[in-house]
Amino acid sequence: MVFLTALTVIAKLCRLMLPDLPQTIEPLRLAKAGKNIAGQYVLNELKRLNGLLHDNTGFVSFMLEFTRDEEQGLYCVTGEIKANLHAVCQRCLGSMELQINSPVYLGIVNRQTDISKLPDKYEPLILGEDPVSLLELIEDELLLAIPMSPMHELNRCSGAEILSEINDAAPNRPFAVLKEALIKGHPGLNQRRKIKM
């Protein structure tokens, strides 16, 4: 017997209403043809992202343009990814809204050695033998767009007051213990080891 929660049902219904997206893509073929792909994924489909979120409700929207950068002489993927995430504040561990609006600049390369030839504005998209999972590509770009330690603004964070109290109570002399040990001549700090040959 399968039990469906309201969120699961809503996510499944929303997914059914979205246009069909390919599971895998061939970026080089799409770039040579000058194709675009736009769509949405339900956030709970992005399994690697879920561990970073307070809850996984909502969508990630994207628009990708597969093209050739004539100036640089390479095939590329450009576009943007947008999402409103409910992330975990790393200061208070509460829920915080995190708006992501991230540009995508991927240079399509066939080998690891070609990465050094990419202009600075492009990140590498290394092609392998298998087609690229569109879902994983979007998830990768979204993960890269999230700040390493997302936090509320200080004036809106419940953990800011506690952090301030801890910092005020702590002495501002982290090396004081080491200094005292050197002054007292602690045997472990001043001893030079003789190397036997």
C-alpha positions in Angstrom: 0.0 0.0 0.0 1.4 3.4 -1.0 0.6 6.5 1.0 0.9 9.8 -0.8 1.4 13.0 1.1 -0.1 16.2 -0.2 3.3 17.5 -1.2 4.0 14.4 -3.2 0.7 14.6 -5.0 1.2 18.3 -5.8 4.7 17.7 -7.1 3.6 14.8 -9.3 0.7 16.9 -10.7 2.9 19.8 -11.4 5.4 17.6 -13.1 2.7 16.2 -15.3 1.7 19.7 -16.3 5.2 20.7 -17.4 6.4 20.2 -21.0 8.3 17.0 -21.6 12.0 17.5 -21.2 14.6 15.1 -22.6 16.2 12.9 -20.0 19.6 13.1 -21.8 21.0 15.6 -24.3 23.9 15.7 -26.7 25.3 19.2 -26.1 27.6 19.3 -29.1 24.8 18.2 -31.5 22.4 20.7 -30.0 25.1 23.5 -30.3 25.8 22.7 -34.0 22.0 22.9 -34.6 21.6 26.1 -32.6 18.9 24.6 -30.3 17.4 26.0 -27.1 15.9 24.1 -24.1 13.8 25.7 -21.5 11.8 24.2 -18.7 11.4 23.5 -15.0 12.1 20.7 -12.6 10.5 20.1 -9.3 13.1 20.6 -6.6 12.4 17.2 -4.9 13.8 15.6 -8.1 17.2 17.0 -7.4 18.4 14.5 -4.9 21.9 15.9 -4.3 20.4 19.3 -3.6 17.8 18.1 -1.1 20.4 17.7 1.7 21.1 21.4 1.6 17.5 22.5 1.8 15.2 23.1 4.7 12.4 21.8 2.5 12.4 20.8 -1.2 9.1 22.4 -2.4 9.2 24.6 -5.4 10.8 24.6 -8.9 14.0 25.4 -10.7 13.5 27.1 -14.0 16.1 27.2 -16.7 16.7 28.4 -20.2 19.7 27.0 -22.1 21.0 28.1 -25.5 23.3 25.7 -27.3 25.3 27.7 -29.8 28.8 28.5 -31.2 30.8 31.4 -29.8 32.3 32.6 -33.1 34.6 35.1 -31.4 36.1 32.3 -29.2 35.8 29.6 -31.8 34.0 27.1 -29.5 30.7 25.4 -29.0 29.0 26.5 -25.8 25.9 26.4 -23.6 24.7 29.8 -22.2 21.6 30.7 -20.3 20.3 31.1 -16.8 18.9 29.2 -13.9 16.3 30.6 -11.5 15.0 29.1 -8.2 13.6 30.2 -4.9 15.1 27.8 -2.4 14.3 27.3 1.3 17.9 26.8 2.5 19.2 26.1 6.0 20.9 29.1 7.5 24.3 28.1 8.7 24.2 30.4 11.6 20.8 29.7 13.2 19.9 26.4 11.3 16.5 27.9 10.5 14.8 28.1 7.2 15.8 31.0 4.9 14.7 32.0 1.5 17.5 32.0 -1.0 16.8 33.4 -4.5 19.1 32.0 -7.2 19.4 33.8 -10.5 22.6 32.4 -12.0 24.0 32.8 -15.5 25.3 29.6 -17.3 28.5 29.8 -19.4 29.7 26.3 -20.3 32.3 25.6 -22.9 31.9 22.2 -24.6 35.1 20.2 -24.6 35.9 16.6 -25.6 38.9 16.0 -23.4 40.3 17.1 -20.1 43.3 18.6 -21.8 41.1 21.0 -23.7 40.0 22.7 -20.5 43.1 25.0 -20.4 42.1 26.4 -23.9 38.7 27.7 -22.6 38.3 31.5 -22.1 37.9 32.5 -18.4 34.2 33.2 -18.7 33.4 29.5 -19.5 33.3 26.6 -17.2 34.1 23.2 -18.9 31.4 20.8 -19.9 33.4 17.7 -20.7 31.7 15.3 -23.0 32.0 11.6 -22.5 30.8 8.5 -24.4 27.3 8.8 -23.0 24.8 11.6 -23.5 24.6 14.2 -20.7 21.7 14.0 -18.2 19.8 17.3 -18.4 18.5 16.9 -14.8 22.1 16.4 -13.5 23.4 19.3 -15.6 20.8 21.7 -14.1 21.4 20.3 -10.6 25.2 20.8 -11.0 24.7 24.4 -12.1 22.3 25.1 -9.2 24.6 23.5 -6.7 27.4 25.8 -7.9 25.2 28.9 -7.6 24.4 28.3 -3.9 26.6 30.2 -1.5 29.0 27.9 0.5 27.4 28.9 3.8 24.1 30.6 3.2 23.0 32.8 6.1 20.3 35.3 7.0 21.3 38.9 7.1 22.7 39.6 10.6 19.8 41.8 11.6 17.3 39.1 10.6 19.0 36.0 12.1 18.0 34.5 15.4 21.5 33.1 15.8 23.2 36.5 15.5 22.5 37.5 19.1 23.9 34.2 20.5 27.0 34.5 18.3 27.6 38.0 19.5 27.3 36.9 23.1 29.8 34.1 22.5 32.3 36.4 20.7 32.0 39.1 23.4 32.7 36.5 26.2 35.7 35.0 24.4 39.1 36.6 25.0 40.7 38.2 21.9 44.0 36.5 22.5 44.1 33.2 20.7 47.9 32.9 21.0 48.2 33.9 24.7 48.5 30.3 25.8 51.4 29.7 23.4 53.1 32.9 24.5 52.9 31.8 28.2 54.3 28.4 27.3 57.3 30.0 25.5 57.9 32.5 28.4 57.8 29.7 31.0 60.2 27.6 28.8 57.9 24.7 28.2 60.3 21.8 27.4 58.3 20.6 24.4 58.4 23.9 22.6 62.1 24.8 23.0 63.7 21.5 22.5 65.5 20.7 19.3 65.5 17.1 18.2 68.7 15.5 17.3 68.6 13.5 14.2 70.6 10.2 14.4 72.5 9.3 11.3 
